[in-house]
């Protein structure tokens, strides 16, 4: 069809909006590719030209998610995006270093008061677990402030 944009045009359009991993782009463009080999070759070319970068995708996810989510949830999201394990492992120490502060901030915005009873403690703990914070970090957030 004459009006259909090329695979490369579609890929660059997606990348202009935000960073995508190779796996994400592959999934989005698969329906528009006549041949999987053609799609793979085009993605290889985008990587070689610097338009597609797993490292930039990782940095963007960390930048956007680190203040609202724990390291477990962020790592899970990165794995779903197809980011290489070595890149994730390299970013994990810095992520864990700021996790306690992020958990305290998320907790403060949501609850602002320590749990009054066991039921409230469970509610606050489940909330933070759902955000991907580690149990030991959650315990430190919910402890009385006389640490």
Order of alpha helices (4+ residues) and beta strands (2+ residues): alpha-alpha-alpha-alpha-alpha-alpha-alpha-alpha-alpha
